[in-house]
Amino acid sequence: MNRFFINSIAFLTAGAGMMGCSLQMEEARRPNILFIMSDDHAYQTISAYGHGLNETPGIDRLAREGAIFTRSTVTNSICAPSRAVLLTGKHSFLNGKVDNVQPFNWDQDNFPKLMQANGYQTAMIGKIHLDGIPQGFDFSMVLPGQGQYYNPDFLIEGERVRMEGHCTEIITETTLDWLKNERDPEKPFCLLYHQKAPHRNWQTAPKYLDLYDDVTFDPPANFFDNYEGRGRAAKEQEMQIHGHAQWGHDFKMVVDPNGDSTGFHRELNRFNDKQREDWLAAYTPKNEEFKAKYANLSDEEIALWKFNRYIKDYLRTIKSVDDGVGEVLNYLDEAGLAENTIVIYTSDQGFYLGEHGWFDKRFMYEESFRTPLLIRYPKEIKPGTKIDKLVQNLDLAPTFLDYAGIEIPEEMQGESFRKLVAGETGEWRDAVYYTYYEYPSVHMVKRHYGVATDRYKLMHFYYDIDEWEMYDLETDPMEMQNIYNDPAYADVREMLHVKLKELREYYGDSDELNDYYLKAYLDHRANR
Ligand code: CA
């Protein structure tokens, strides 16, 4: 990337921040921010993205009435690190939360803290997945760690409280309750409404237990991927739906087809009697039907059954997420808040829905590198806007601050996309940087970093291997053929190496930092 170009963008952004402090802007009512996020929500399951798997009328409203980003990506495709990036506006290697085991330092700046200090009423409701007492919120109600789907515990202002019901519905109800009863009408608000769903293991709310029972889903074209044409990283992962997902935890069988107890009965212990009765009434007949024919099924047929069990549970949890978005948007209408509230919908990363045979995330391949991003702000964003520029989760913190008229701290590395989405500028970065660290660990996705442009991607897998991969998304959108050593792409390869080097310097990453975080990770594993 051209450093001068980046610097001029940063200058423009700082200019917008200063304008925000002008008298004229201060007199105008500052916008509210409703930041909606879900966990592991694949863009493939938002109907506005056009994949045709399901209908999400609630989320789609934001695309229709605002903007949808088609190349929104993350800097590190795993839960807690992505959240740390979202809050701080800094890459993982600078905010320190590179993987799920490193502690998060709440003492560093984050955008809610800055908004709170500048007169915003701030609240965090739902999943945050960062240990320690959240800083920057007037009110917080968060799940401890991953949290539970049924009758979850929450930390309300740090105090542990068990709440009866389904997690997705509780988080929505609490959000509505906060807006109706706790909101200070004298102040603008910044509300983080963050769902746990559709995170593994995709436990459906009672009302949707039978949804999609009469549908059979076809898997993606590369579901039976044999990983030829790629290196060891794609071959040696452990995230295959048919191979690594579990009969009990993932496919919800109390007794597996071989007659073995799976441990899912322990998960059902958390349910109350009515919830357990409804759950078993829905799953038992389907499980028994599968077990009865299991011995006569081919390996491929079993894989397709697993894919369907997985995708249906995943989509059922999405249904509740989307209901919640619809309810909250309706409330903004009723309360007269829609016009002056910026609503963002995103996820902490994307997810595999059978592409390459996988579930989970972590890789820089498209399905987990990309994440949904939709935004509505009637005062500045034209309905039906579509943005194909490369934005990242890194950009949200500076964007929120820009909208609020708060100066963006120098150390934040993202760029505000306020002007871009308003159609006031076409200038934007032409490449983005990615890092992933959590290896060796569950799912065994190797450490890597890389660069992506609108068309190409270059990745370096390191630590116990030293392999480069390169893809042309125009000719190979499913990333099936590594073209790193293809002579026809020699110039592209050189261009990507230059960009990668520039971006690593620009953001302050290095092999030394990789070594530092590797040592910290291995020390943690040795001492646990
Ligand atoms: Ca996640």
Boltz pocket constraint, residues with backbone or C-beta under 6 A from the ligand:
constraints:
  - pocket:
      binder: B
      contacts: [[A, 38], [A, 39], [A, 40], [A, 78], [A, 79], [A, 348], [A, 349]]
      max_distance: 6.0
